[in-house]
Amino acid sequence: MKRLYFVSGIDTDAGKSYATGYLARKWRREGIDVVTQKFIQTGCPDGAVSEDVALHRRIMGMELLPEDLDHTTCPVRFACPASPDLAARLENRRIDFAAIERATERLLQLHQTVLLEGAGGLMAPLEGLYTTIDYIAERRLPLILVTNPRLGSVNHTLLSLEACRARGVEVEWLIYNMHPETLPEITADTRLTLQRYLALHHPRCLFMEVPYMQPGHCGGRG
């Protein structure tokens, strides 16, 4: 069965790229033919390969794929490291959603599973007040939400999960990315709070803890 998952985070520094690469590496080792894709890359010079896709490949222990070099895995790129909405407006362009979907379809023809990593958090603006969660909800994409033990992450995570409930977005995994490290008491309490919340409000959502790999083992943090 062909599967497409959207990967988003509780904010722009939640560790989406690291978690996406880690999950792809794990699934490939389990025999799943999976490839990663970047939804929109900002802060990317014209013609360059997405830095997030490049990080995925390093974590996966792979060289860049032909689909990376021809930008199938990241068809929409903007130079300014801002929200997709602002980055597009600064270049007097609009986001080509059709190009993203054509690229995703091509990847699904080549691979069994695609992990589509978003840009920023769920409420990151794409065009005006049209946000990432709007895109996910309209297309009924199953979501993998990335969080971490950083102080304040409980608030951001529960708000994100509440938004998903309100929009009817199915959260299939909550990824607990163990970077950055924080006080053990905070890490443990955050884990327990999130697991209790999932059991009550998202009982079908799976909780997965992603350990931090040293840069020498994966080529970067994400």
PETA-V986991 format. One line per field, one symbol per residue. ss: DSSP state (h for helix, s for strand, l for the rest). phi: phi as a letter, one per 40 degrees, with the letter a starting at -180 (. if undefined). Layout:
ss->???
phi->???
//
This chain:
ss->llsssssssllllllhhhhhhhhhhhhhhllllsssssllslllllllllhhhhhhhhhhlllllhhhhllhhhllsllllllhhhhhhhllllllhhhhhhhhhhhhhhllssssssssslllsssllsshhhhhhhlllsssssssllllhhhhhhhhhhhhhhhlllsssssssllllllhhhhhhhhhhhhhhhhhhllllsssssllllhhhhllll
phi->.cbbbcbbbcacbchdccccccccccccccgccbbbbbdabbgbddgccdcccccdccccgbcccdccccgccacbbbcccbcdccdcccbfbbccccccccccccccccbcbbbcccbgcccccbagccbdcccccccfccbbbbbacddhccdccccccccccccgccccbbccccbccaddccdcccdcccccccccbbccccbbcbccccdccbgicg
//
